[in-house]
């Protein structure tokens, strides 16, 4: 078992990044014109990286499986992006953002990376405003902020419930400028199926044109992965249906270590599952917890009556409602971190207090906020004796201005008016904190192969705070990678064009073609979705919101058997040399079937509870924190990085010890 070198610079935490940038090697503008970079994925991390690298002068090729970079899953992000600008004057700072992020991740993230993230966060907002991103503004014209779970300040910048879409349009416009200049060559509807290594360095990719089926070779001096997370290993998740692990997993099979695969975020505010017909779940932004109060009935009789349709939630008095987050966590209330809120909802529903037909839903109620805002608006308008209707109408207008598109989306899906009837929500798989291991430079264990955004592991530890995903993706793409990749590429200024007619490209292309041939020639008994759903149920039931050794051992064996059956019996109609979406899905599910086993192996190995990884054997047994996640800092204060050795069961564990020189590790209390 080896200890990984994260290449963290020496010196005080607040000076590391500045001093590091002052000392690294650079590539001059004339030489940048002779260097090629491939970027896989064009969401916020990939789009910002591609635009910035091209602006610097590199020749960039971008690849995405969507028909346009605007369709990247980043577009689905709703609530906001964090930055330590302290516009509210409520005590925020770089250090507090850093501290909240490390604490929120249950002290399982790398200090130096997180401080750098906090340090560049303010620059992100300035960059996006310059691009024309329409952030919400308060009455004086300054950018507005709201709060998210796990923090005591307001640092989240937002554009109603469409923040991801607006940020992505900003990055896409920057990309388009470079496409028009000829500095970016965009390959849409292409999927990366393998990494090509030459002399131990990533020197290109094998990609499939998803329209024609043609297998293509593309070379570069460095490859950047920005391909998102792997939440769809659970089948049902808030991720776009096409979101997958293939790019990361292909890199893993070529030598890139996979870190903390078991760290998965369960988001507490999603529209509940309604039946087996569903193919995905819908997220309701965490920003709603600023004004919505979460509750279940105090009495099981009331919960049963609501489930049976004999009683409406609005008929229950305040005394008959259990605002369980406010009761259990008075300091943070409804704004506890996502893992805490999710487990609390599951606990109430498992105890029999769930409120939909399946018993797996709680309420998110805006009646109190509507009344509060209505009375405030009435006073602003000089109405000191408003009627109930006037209060409601004025308050509703405020809520609609803040969250209107989210309420509209909920009503279209559920067919209930959330202004008048509380929303129903339940936790669902959302984000993955695990991913490819990277050092301080964002380089994987393969030279010349970089990973940015959600597909790397580095910043969020065991649980991501809300609104930090957009922050990390844009920080990596706009302000970190463009510096660090130059240090590596400075050795390539005389290398010249990387040829594709080499044995390494021949071998990689043959591997891709052989795999496709094997998929197309299985016996054809079951569809791809048949296997994906089976895998998802194993993952949710045995590797989901809570985990134990017995279930994890069972999951490892079941996934291994399912994978064997998949390769023998999957059915893929159509042909391989043309448009074939079932073939696309099959390749992605094949990778999920390997990742799922490694996920369970990692969860079994980490016999502690940390953030979203909740081992039933490791919980607080008594006292104020009874039932909460119990870390084991003595034995598990490290990053688990797995080396590919064939079957997932044979993966070799490497460790990066986490050092905390600037934060005292303590119980992560939100009471």
C-alpha positions as CSV (number, residue, x, y, z in Angstrom):
1,X,0.0,0.0,0.0
2,X,1.6,3.3,-1.1
3,X,1.2,6.8,0.1
4,X,0.2,9.2,-2.6
5,X,2.0,12.5,-3.2
6,X,-0.5,15.3,-3.5
7,X,2.2,17.9,-4.4
8,X,0.8,20.4,-1.9
9,X,3.1,23.5,-1.8
10,X,5.0,24.4,1.4
11,X,4.2,27.5,3.4
12,X,1.2,29.1,5.2
13,X,-2.2,28.0,3.9
14,X,-3.2,31.5,2.7
15,X,0.0,31.9,0.7
16,X,0.3,28.5,-0.9
17,X,-1.5,29.3,-4.2
18,X,0.0,32.7,-4.7
19,X,3.6,31.5,-4.1
20,X,3.0,28.4,-6.2
21,X,1.8,30.5,-9.2
22,X,4.9,32.7,-8.9
23,X,7.2,29.7,-9.2
24,X,5.7,27.3,-11.7
25,X,6.9,27.1,-15.3
26,X,5.0,28.9,-18.0
27,X,4.5,28.5,-21.8
28,X,5.0,31.7,-23.8
29,X,2.2,32.8,-26.2
30,X,4.1,31.8,-29.3
31,X,4.7,28.3,-28.0
32,X,1.1,27.8,-26.9
33,X,0.2,27.9,-30.6
34,X,2.1,24.6,-31.0
35,X,0.4,22.7,-28.2
36,X,-2.9,20.8,-28.4
37,X,-5.3,20.1,-25.5
38,X,-8.3,17.8,-25.5
39,X,-11.2,18.6,-23.2
40,X,-13.8,15.9,-22.5
41,X,-17.1,17.4,-21.4
42,X,-18.4,20.9,-22.0
43,X,-20.4,21.7,-18.8
44,X,-19.2,24.4,-16.4
45,X,-15.8,22.7,-15.7
46,X,-15.1,21.7,-19.3
47,X,-16.6,24.8,-20.9
48,X,-14.7,27.2,-18.7
49,X,-11.4,25.3,-19.1
50,X,-11.8,25.0,-22.9
51,X,-12.6,28.8,-23.3
52,X,-9.7,29.8,-21.0
53,X,-7.1,27.5,-22.5
54,X,-8.1,28.7,-26.0
55,X,-8.0,32.3,-24.9
56,X,-4.5,31.7,-23.7
57,X,-3.5,30.5,-27.1
58,X,-3.6,26.6,-26.9
59,X,-5.3,24.6,-29.6
60,X,-8.3,23.0,-28.0
61,X,-10.6,20.2,-29.1
62,X,-13.8,19.7,-27.1
63,X,-15.9,16.5,-27.0
64,X,-19.4,16.1,-25.7
65,X,-22.1,13.4,-26.3
66,X,-24.9,16.0,-26.4
67,X,-25.9,17.8,-29.6
68,X,-24.7,21.1,-28.1
69,X,-22.5,22.1,-25.1
70,X,-25.6,23.9,-23.8
71,X,-27.1,20.6,-23.0
72,X,-24.5,19.6,-20.4
73,X,-26.0,18.6,-17.1
74,X,-24.6,21.8,-15.5
75,X,-27.7,23.4,-16.9
76,X,-29.8,21.6,-14.4
77,X,-28.2,23.3,-11.3
78,X,-30.8,25.5,-9.7
79,X,-30.1,27.3,-6.5
80,X,-26.8,29.2,-6.8
81,X,-23.0,29.4,-6.6
82,X,-21.0,30.2,-3.5
83,X,-18.4,33.0,-3.2
84,X,-16.8,34.7,-0.2
85,X,-17.6,38.3,-1.1
86,X,-19.3,39.2,2.2
87,X,-21.8,41.4,0.4
88,X,-24.2,41.0,3.3
89,X,-21.7,42.1,5.9
90,X,-22.6,39.1,8.0
91,X,-19.0,38.0,8.7
92,X,-18.1,35.9,5.7
93,X,-14.5,35.5,4.6
94,X,-12.2,33.2,2.6
95,X,-11.4,31.4,5.8
96,X,-15.0,30.9,6.8
97,X,-15.9,29.5,3.3
98,X,-12.9,27.2,3.6
99,X,-13.9,26.2,7.1
100,X,-17.5,25.6,6.2
101,X,-16.5,23.5,3.2
102,X,-14.1,21.3,5.1
103,X,-16.5,20.9,8.1
104,X,-19.4,20.2,5.7
105,X,-17.3,17.5,4.1
106,X,-16.8,15.9,7.6
107,X,-13.1,16.7,7.5
108,X,-12.4,14.3,4.6
109,X,-11.2,16.9,2.0
110,X,-7.8,18.3,1.3
111,X,-7.1,21.6,3.1
112,X,-4.9,23.2,0.5
113,X,-7.3,22.6,-2.4
114,X,-10.3,23.8,-0.4
115,X,-8.6,27.0,0.7
116,X,-7.6,27.7,-2.9
117,X,-11.2,27.2,-4.0
118,X,-12.4,29.7,-1.4
119,X,-9.6,32.1,-2.4
120,X,-10.6,32.3,-6.1
121,X,-14.4,32.1,-5.5
122,X,-14.8,35.9,-5.6
123,X,-13.1,36.1,-9.0
124,X,-15.7,33.7,-10.4
125,X,-18.5,36.1,-9.7
126,X,-16.7,39.0,-11.3
127,X,-15.9,36.8,-14.4
128,X,-19.6,35.7,-14.8
129,X,-21.0,39.3,-14.3
130,X,-18.6,40.4,-17.0
131,X,-20.0,37.7,-19.2
132,X,-23.5,39.0,-18.6
133,X,-24.8,36.3,-16.2
134,X,-28.1,37.9,-14.8
135,X,-27.6,37.3,-11.1
136,X,-30.4,38.4,-8.8
137,X,-29.9,41.9,-7.4
138,X,-31.3,43.6,-4.3
139,X,-33.1,46.9,-4.2
140,X,-29.9,49.0,-4.3
141,X,-28.6,47.3,-7.5
142,X,-26.0,45.2,-5.8
143,X,-25.9,41.4,-6.3
144,X,-28.2,39.6,-3.9
145,X,-27.2,36.6,-1.8
146,X,-29.1,33.8,0.0
147,X,-28.0,31.1,2.4
148,X,-27.6,27.3,1.8
149,X,-27.4,24.4,4.2
150,X,-24.5,24.0,6.5
151,X,-23.5,27.6,6.9
152,X,-24.5,30.6,9.0
153,X,-23.9,33.3,6.4
154,X,-25.5,34.3,3.1
155,X,-22.9,33.8,0.3
156,X,-24.9,32.1,-2.5
157,X,-25.3,34.1,-5.7
158,X,-28.2,33.1,-7.8
159,X,-30.4,33.7,-10.9
160,X,-33.8,32.6,-9.7
161,X,-33.8,28.8,-9.9
162,X,-31.8,28.8,-13.2
163,X,-28.3,29.5,-12.0
164,X,-26.7,26.6,-13.7
165,X,-28.3,27.5,-17.0
166,X,-27.2,31.1,-16.9
167,X,-23.6,30.2,-15.8
168,X,-23.4,27.6,-18.6
169,X,-24.6,30.2,-21.2
170,X,-21.8,32.4,-20.0
171,X,-19.2,29.7,-20.4
172,X,-20.7,28.6,-23.7
173,X,-20.5,32.2,-25.0
174,X,-16.8,32.3,-24.1
175,X,-16.4,29.0,-25.9
176,X,-18.2,30.2,-29.0
177,X,-15.9,33.2,-29.3
178,X,-12.9,30.8,-29.4
179,X,-14.7,28.4,-31.8
180,X,-15.2,31.4,-34.2
181,X,-11.5,32.3,-33.8
182,X,-10.6,28.8,-34.8
183,X,-8.9,28.1,-31.4
184,X,-11.5,25.5,-30.3
185,X,-12.6,22.6,-32.6
186,X,-15.9,21.3,-31.2
187,X,-16.8,17.7,-31.6
188,X,-20.5,17.4,-30.5
189,X,-22.3,14.0,-30.5
190,X,-18.9,12.3,-29.8
191,X,-18.2,10.0,-26.9
192,X,-14.7,9.3,-25.6
193,X,-14.3,5.5,-25.2
194,X,-10.6,5.3,-24.3
195,X,-7.4,7.1,-23.3
196,X,-4.3,6.6,-25.4
197,X,-1.0,6.6,-23.5
198,X,2.4,7.0,-25.2
199,X,5.5,6.5,-23.0
200,X,3.3,6.7,-19.9
201,X,1.7,10.0,-20.9
202,X,-1.9,10.7,-22.0
203,X,-1.5,11.7,-25.6
204,X,-5.0,11.3,-27.1
205,X,-8.3,9.6,-27.1
206,X,-10.4,7.1,-29.1
207,X,-13.9,8.5,-29.7
208,X,-17.0,7.3,-31.3
209,X,-19.1,9.5,-33.6
210,X,-22.5,8.9,-32.2
211,X,-24.3,9.8,-35.4
212,X,-22.2,7.8,-37.9
213,X,-20.8,5.1,-35.6
214,X,-17.3,5.9,-36.9
215,X,-14.4,5.3,-34.5
216,X,-12.0,8.2,-34.5
217,X,-8.5,9.0,-33.2
218,X,-7.6,12.3,-31.7
219,X,-4.2,13.3,-30.4
220,X,-3.0,16.0,-28.0
221,X,-0.2,16.9,-25.6
222,X,-2.6,16.7,-22.7
223,X,-6.2,15.5,-22.0
224,X,-8.6,17.1,-19.6
225,X,-11.6,15.2,-18.2
226,X,-14.5,17.3,-17.2
227,X,-17.2,14.6,-17.6
228,X,-19.2,15.0,-14.4
229,X,-20.3,12.5,-11.8
230,X,-21.5,8.9,-11.6
231,X,-24.8,9.2,-9.7
232,X,-26.6,7.3,-12.4
233,X,-25.0,4.1,-11.1
234,X,-28.2,4.1,-8.9
235,X,-30.4,4.3,-12.1
236,X,-32.8,6.7,-10.3
237,X,-31.1,10.0,-9.6
238,X,-31.4,13.7,-10.3
239,X,-28.8,13.4,-13.0
240,X,-29.6,13.8,-16.7
241,X,-30.3,10.4,-18.3
242,X,-27.1,10.5,-20.3
243,X,-24.8,11.3,-17.4
244,X,-22.3,8.4,-17.0
245,X,-18.9,7.3,-15.7
246,X,-17.4,6.1,-18.9
247,X,-14.8,8.8,-19.5
248,X,-13.6,8.5,-15.8
249,X,-13.7,4.7,-15.8
250,X,-11.8,4.4,-19.1
251,X,-9.1,6.6,-17.6
252,X,-9.2,4.4,-14.4
253,X,-8.6,1.3,-16.5
254,X,-5.6,3.1,-18.1
255,X,-4.0,3.8,-14.7
256,X,-5.8,6.8,-13.1
257,X,-6.6,6.0,-9.5
258,X,-10.3,6.2,-8.5
259,X,-10.7,8.0,-5.2
260,X,-13.5,7.7,-2.5
261,X,-16.0,6.1,-4.9
262,X,-18.4,5.5,-2.0
263,X,-18.8,9.2,-1.2
264,X,-22.2,9.9,-2.8
265,X,-24.5,12.8,-1.9
266,X,-28.2,12.2,-1.2
267,X,-30.1,15.4,-1.8
268,X,-32.9,16.0,0.7
269,X,-35.3,18.1,-1.5
270,X,-36.3,16.0,-4.5
271,X,-39.8,15.1,-5.8
272,X,-40.5,11.6,-4.4
273,X,-40.6,8.4,-6.4
274,X,-44.0,7.7,-7.7
275,X,-43.6,4.2,-9.2
276,X,-41.5,1.7,-11.1
277,X,-42.2,3.6,-14.4
278,X,-39.8,6.4,-13.6
279,X,-36.4,6.7,-15.3
280,X,-35.1,9.7,-13.3
281,X,-35.9,12.0,-10.4
282,X,-36.4,15.7,-10.2
283,X,-34.5,18.0,-7.9
284,X,-36.1,20.9,-6.1
285,X,-33.4,23.4,-5.2
286,X,-31.9,23.5,-1.8
287,X,-32.5,27.2,-1.8
288,X,-36.1,26.4,-1.1
289,X,-35.0,25.5,2.5
290,X,-34.3,29.2,3.1
291,X,-38.0,29.9,3.2
292,X,-39.7,26.4,3.3
293,X,-40.2,24.6,6.6
294,X,-39.9,20.9,6.6
295,X,-42.3,18.8,8.7
296,X,-44.3,15.6,9.2
297,X,-47.4,15.0,11.3
298,X,-46.7,14.5,15.0
299,X,-49.3,11.7,15.2
300,X,-49.2,8.5,13.1
301,X,-52.9,8.6,12.8
302,X,-52.7,11.9,10.9
303,X,-49.9,10.6,8.7
304,X,-52.0,7.5,7.9
305,X,-55.1,9.7,7.2
306,X,-53.1,11.9,4.8
307,X,-51.6,8.8,3.0
308,X,-55.1,7.4,2.6
309,X,-56.4,10.7,1.2
310,X,-58.8,11.3,4.1
311,X,-57.0,14.4,5.4
312,X,-55.1,17.3,3.9
313,X,-51.9,18.7,5.3
314,X,-53.5,22.2,5.6
315,X,-56.0,20.8,8.0
316,X,-53.3,20.1,10.6
317,X,-52.7,22.8,13.2
318,X,-49.2,24.0,14.2
319,X,-49.5,21.9,17.4
320,X,-50.0,18.7,15.3
321,X,-46.9,19.3,13.1
322,X,-43.4,18.1,13.8
323,X,-40.8,20.5,12.4
324,X,-38.2,17.9,13.1
325,X,-35.1,19.7,11.7
326,X,-35.9,22.8,13.8
327,X,-36.5,20.6,16.8
328,X,-33.3,18.5,16.4
329,X,-31.0,21.2,15.0
330,X,-32.1,24.6,16.4
331,X,-28.9,26.5,15.4
332,X,-29.2,25.6,11.7
333,X,-32.9,24.5,11.6
334,X,-34.0,23.7,8.0
335,X,-30.5,24.7,6.7
336,X,-28.5,21.7,8.0
337,X,-26.2,20.1,5.5
338,X,-27.7,17.7,2.9
339,X,-26.5,14.5,4.5
340,X,-28.0,15.5,7.9
341,X,-31.3,16.6,6.4
342,X,-31.6,13.5,4.2
343,X,-31.0,11.0,7.1
344,X,-33.5,12.9,9.3
345,X,-36.2,12.6,6.6
346,X,-35.5,8.9,6.1
347,X,-35.7,8.4,9.9
348,X,-39.1,10.0,10.1
349,X,-40.4,8.1,7.2
350,X,-39.0,4.8,8.4
351,X,-40.8,5.5,11.7
352,X,-44.1,5.7,9.9
353,X,-44.6,9.4,9.6
354,X,-44.2,9.7,5.8
355,X,-47.0,11.5,3.9
356,X,-47.4,10.2,0.4
357,X,-48.9,6.8,-0.8
358,X,-45.5,5.1,-0.5
359,X,-44.8,6.6,2.9
360,X,-41.6,8.1,1.6
361,X,-42.2,11.8,1.6
362,X,-42.1,14.8,4.0
363,X,-43.5,18.3,3.6
364,X,-41.7,21.5,2.5
365,X,-44.2,24.2,3.5
366,X,-44.1,27.9,2.5
367,X,-47.2,29.2,4.3
368,X,-45.1,30.8,7.1
369,X,-42.8,32.5,4.6
370,X,-45.8,33.8,2.5
371,X,-47.4,35.3,5.6
372,X,-44.1,36.8,6.8
373,X,-43.3,38.4,3.4
374,X,-46.9,39.5,2.9
375,X,-47.0,41.4,6.1
376,X,-43.6,43.0,5.4
377,X,-44.7,44.0,1.9
378,X,-48.0,45.4,3.2
379,X,-46.1,47.7,5.6
380,X,-43.7,48.8,2.8
381,X,-46.8,49.8,0.8
382,X,-48.3,51.7,3.7
383,X,-51.0,49.1,4.4
384,X,-51.1,48.7,8.2
385,X,-54.3,46.7,8.3
386,X,-54.1,44.2,5.4
387,X,-56.7,41.5,4.9
388,X,-55.6,37.8,4.8
389,X,-56.0,37.8,1.0
390,X,-53.8,40.9,0.7
391,X,-51.2,39.3,2.9
392,X,-51.3,36.1,0.9
393,X,-51.1,37.8,-2.5
394,X,-48.2,40.1,-1.5
395,X,-46.3,37.2,0.1
396,X,-47.0,34.9,-2.9
397,X,-45.5,37.5,-5.2
398,X,-42.3,37.6,-3.2
399,X,-42.0,33.8,-3.2
400,X,-42.7,33.7,-6.9
401,X,-40.1,36.3,-7.7
402,X,-37.5,34.2,-5.8
403,X,-38.5,30.7,-6.8
404,X,-41.2,31.0,-9.4
405,X,-39.8,28.6,-12.0
406,X,-39.3,25.9,-9.3
407,X,-42.9,26.2,-8.1
408,X,-44.1,26.0,-11.7
409,X,-42.0,22.9,-12.4
410,X,-43.3,21.2,-9.2
411,X,-46.9,21.9,-10.2
412,X,-46.4,20.5,-13.7
413,X,-45.0,17.3,-12.3
414,X,-47.1,16.7,-9.2
415,X,-50.3,18.6,-10.3
416,X,-50.6,20.4,-7.0
417,X,-50.3,24.1,-6.3
418,X,-47.3,24.4,-3.9
419,X,-48.3,28.0,-2.9
420,X,-51.4,26.5,-1.2
421,X,-50.5,22.9,-0.5
422,X,-47.0,22.0,0.9
423,X,-44.6,20.5,-1.5
424,X,-43.8,16.8,-0.9
425,X,-40.0,16.0,-1.0
426,X,-37.8,13.0,-0.3
427,X,-34.0,12.4,-0.5
428,X,-32.5,11.1,-3.8
429,X,-29.1,10.5,-5.3
430,X,-27.7,13.7,-6.6
431,X,-23.9,14.4,-6.6
432,X,-20.8,12.3,-6.2
433,X,-17.9,13.5,-4.1
434,X,-15.7,10.6,-5.2
435,X,-13.9,10.6,-8.6
436,X,-10.5,10.4,-10.1
437,X,-7.7,11.1,-7.7
438,X,-5.8,14.3,-8.6
439,X,-2.9,16.2,-7.0
440,X,-2.8,19.9,-6.3
441,X,-2.2,20.5,-10.0
442,X,-5.5,18.6,-10.9
443,X,-3.4,15.9,-12.6
444,X,-4.3,12.3,-12.1
445,X,-1.9,9.5,-11.6
446,X,-1.4,9.4,-15.4
447,X,0.9,12.1,-16.6
448,X,-0.8,14.6,-18.8
449,X,-4.3,13.5,-17.8
450,X,-6.2,16.1,-15.8
451,X,-9.6,15.9,-14.1
452,X,-11.7,18.9,-13.2
453,X,-15.1,19.5,-11.6
454,X,-17.3,16.7,-10.4
455,X,-15.2,13.9,-12.0
456,X,-12.4,14.6,-9.6
457,X,-12.5,13.9,-5.8
458,X,-10.6,16.8,-4.4
459,X,-12.7,19.5,-2.8
460,X,-15.9,18.2,-1.1
461,X,-14.8,15.4,1.2
462,X,-17.6,13.1,2.3
463,X,-20.4,15.6,1.7
464,X,-20.8,18.6,-0.6
465,X,-22.3,21.8,0.7
466,X,-25.0,23.3,-1.5
467,X,-24.0,25.7,-4.2
468,X,-20.3,24.5,-4.1
469,X,-20.5,22.3,-7.2
470,X,-20.7,25.3,-9.6
471,X,-18.0,27.1,-7.6
472,X,-15.6,24.1,-8.0
473,X,-16.3,23.6,-11.7
474,X,-15.7,27.2,-12.6
475,X,-12.8,27.6,-10.2
476,X,-11.0,24.6,-11.8
477,X,-11.8,25.7,-15.3
478,X,-11.2,29.5,-15.2
479,X,-8.6,29.9,-12.5
480,X,-6.7,26.7,-11.5
481,X,-6.2,24.4,-14.5
482,X,-5.0,27.1,-16.9
483,X,-2.0,27.8,-14.5
484,X,-1.2,24.2,-13.5
485,X,-1.4,22.6,-16.9
486,X,1.1,25.1,-18.2
487,X,3.7,23.8,-15.8
488,X,3.4,20.4,-17.3
489,X,3.1,21.5,-20.9
490,X,6.3,23.6,-20.6
491,X,8.2,20.4,-21.4
492,X,6.3,19.9,-24.6
493,X,7.1,23.1,-26.5
494,X,9.5,21.2,-28.9
495,X,7.5,17.9,-29.0
496,X,5.6,18.7,-32.2
497,X,2.3,17.3,-33.3
498,X,1.4,13.9,-31.7
499,X,0.9,11.4,-34.5
500,X,-2.1,9.0,-34.4
501,X,-0.6,6.3,-36.7
502,X,1.3,4.6,-33.9
503,X,1.0,1.2,-32.2
504,X,-0.4,2.8,-29.1
505,X,-3.4,4.3,-31.1
506,X,-3.8,1.0,-33.0
507,X,-4.0,-1.0,-29.8
508,X,-6.4,1.4,-28.1
509,X,-8.7,1.5,-31.1
510,X,-8.7,-2.3,-31.3
511,X,-9.7,-2.5,-27.7
512,X,-12.7,-0.2,-28.3
513,X,-13.8,-2.2,-31.4
514,X,-13.4,-5.5,-29.6
515,X,-15.6,-4.3,-26.7
516,X,-18.3,-3.0,-29.1
517,X,-18.2,-6.3,-31.0
518,X,-18.6,-8.2,-27.7
519,X,-21.6,-6.1,-26.7
520,X,-23.3,-6.5,-30.0
521,X,-22.9,-10.3,-30.1
522,X,-24.3,-11.2,-26.6
523,X,-27.2,-13.6,-26.6
524,X,-29.9,-10.9,-26.4
525,X,-32.2,-12.0,-23.7
526,X,-32.6,-8.7,-21.7
527,X,-32.5,-5.0,-22.5
528,X,-29.9,-2.6,-21.2
529,X,-32.4,-0.9,-18.9
530,X,-33.2,-4.3,-17.4
531,X,-29.7,-4.5,-16.1
532,X,-29.4,-0.9,-15.2
533,X,-32.5,-1.0,-13.0
534,X,-31.3,-4.2,-11.3
535,X,-28.0,-2.5,-10.5
536,X,-29.8,0.6,-9.3
537,X,-31.9,-1.4,-6.8
538,X,-28.9,-3.2,-5.4
539,X,-27.1,0.1,-5.0
540,X,-30.0,2.0,-3.4
541,X,-31.0,-0.9,-1.1
542,X,-27.5,-1.9,0.0
543,X,-25.2,1.1,-0.7
544,X,-27.6,4.0,-0.3
545,X,-28.5,6.3,2.5
546,X,-27.2,3.8,5.1
547,X,-24.8,0.9,4.8
548,X,-23.7,-2.1,6.8
549,X,-21.1,-4.8,6.3
550,X,-23.6,-7.6,5.6
551,X,-25.4,-5.7,2.8
552,X,-22.2,-4.4,1.3
553,X,-20.7,-7.9,1.0
554,X,-24.0,-9.1,-0.5
555,X,-23.9,-6.1,-3.0
556,X,-20.4,-7.0,-4.1
557,X,-21.4,-10.5,-4.9
558,X,-24.7,-9.6,-6.6
559,X,-23.1,-6.9,-8.8
560,X,-20.4,-9.3,-9.9
561,X,-23.0,-11.9,-10.9
562,X,-25.1,-9.3,-12.6
563,X,-22.1,-8.1,-14.6
564,X,-21.4,-11.6,-15.8
565,X,-25.0,-12.1,-16.9
566,X,-25.0,-8.7,-18.6
567,X,-22.0,-9.6,-20.9
568,X,-23.6,-12.9,-21.7
569,X,-27.2,-11.9,-22.2
570,X,-27.7,-8.2,-22.9
571,X,-29.8,-7.4,-26.0
572,X,-28.6,-4.5,-28.3
573,X,-30.7,-4.0,-31.4
574,X,-29.4,-2.1,-34.5
575,X,-25.9,-1.9,-35.8
576,X,-22.6,-0.6,-34.5
577,X,-21.7,1.5,-37.5
578,X,-24.5,4.0,-37.2
579,X,-26.8,5.8,-34.8
580,X,-27.5,3.4,-32.0
581,X,-28.5,4.8,-28.6
582,X,-28.9,1.3,-27.1
583,X,-25.2,0.6,-27.8
584,X,-24.3,3.9,-26.2
585,X,-26.3,3.0,-23.1
586,X,-24.8,-0.5,-23.0
587,X,-21.2,0.8,-22.9
588,X,-22.1,3.1,-20.1
589,X,-24.0,0.5,-18.1
590,X,-21.1,-1.9,-18.5
591,X,-18.9,0.6,-16.8
592,X,-21.4,1.3,-14.1
593,X,-21.4,-2.5,-13.4
594,X,-17.7,-2.3,-12.7
595,X,-17.9,1.0,-10.8
596,X,-20.8,-0.3,-8.6
597,X,-18.7,-3.2,-7.3
598,X,-15.7,-0.9,-6.5
599,X,-18.2,1.5,-4.9
600,X,-19.4,-1.2,-2.5
601,X,-15.8,-2.4,-1.9
602,X,-14.8,1.1,-0.9
603,X,-17.8,1.5,1.4
604,X,-17.0,-1.9,3.0
605,X,-13.4,-1.0,3.5
606,X,-14.2,2.4,5.1
607,X,-15.6,1.2,8.4
608,X,-16.6,4.6,9.7
609,X,-19.4,7.1,9.1
610,X,-18.4,10.3,7.4
611,X,-20.8,12.8,5.8
612,X,-22.9,11.0,3.2
613,X,-21.2,7.7,3.9
614,X,-23.3,6.4,6.9
615,X,-22.2,3.0,8.3
616,X,-24.7,1.6,10.7
617,X,-21.9,0.1,12.7
618,X,-20.4,3.6,13.3
619,X,-22.8,6.0,14.9
620,X,-22.9,8.1,18.0
621,X,-24.4,5.8,20.7
622,X,-25.5,8.4,23.3
623,X,-25.5,12.1,24.2
624,X,-26.6,15.1,22.2
625,X,-25.3,13.6,19.0
626,X,-26.9,10.2,19.4
627,X,-27.6,8.6,16.0
628,X,-25.3,11.0,14.0
629,X,-22.4,9.9,11.9
630,X,-19.3,8.9,13.9
631,X,-16.0,9.4,12.2
632,X,-12.9,7.4,13.0
633,X,-10.1,9.9,12.6
634,X,-7.5,7.6,14.0
635,X,-8.0,4.9,11.3
636,X,-9.7,6.6,8.3
637,X,-8.3,10.1,8.0
638,X,-7.2,9.5,4.5
639,X,-8.3,9.5,0.8
640,X,-9.0,6.0,-0.5
641,X,-7.4,5.8,-4.0
642,X,-8.0,2.5,-5.9
643,X,-5.7,1.2,-8.6
644,X,-7.2,-0.9,-11.4
645,X,-6.0,-4.5,-11.5
646,X,-8.7,-6.1,-13.7
647,X,-11.8,-7.2,-11.7
648,X,-13.0,-4.6,-9.2
649,X,-12.5,-7.1,-6.4
650,X,-8.8,-7.1,-7.2
651,X,-8.4,-3.3,-7.0
652,X,-5.4,-2.2,-4.9
653,X,-5.9,0.5,-2.2
654,X,-3.5,3.5,-2.0
655,X,-3.8,6.2,0.6
656,X,-3.3,9.9,0.8
657,X,-3.1,10.9,4.4
658,X,-5.1,14.1,5.1
659,X,-3.2,16.7,7.2
660,X,-5.1,19.4,9.1
661,X,-2.8,22.1,10.2
662,X,-5.4,24.9,10.2
663,X,-8.6,23.3,11.4
664,X,-9.2,21.4,14.6
665,X,-11.1,18.2,14.0
666,X,-14.1,17.8,16.2
667,X,-17.6,16.4,16.2
668,X,-19.5,17.9,13.3
669,X,-22.4,19.3,15.3
670,X,-25.2,21.4,13.9
671,X,-27.3,21.6,17.0
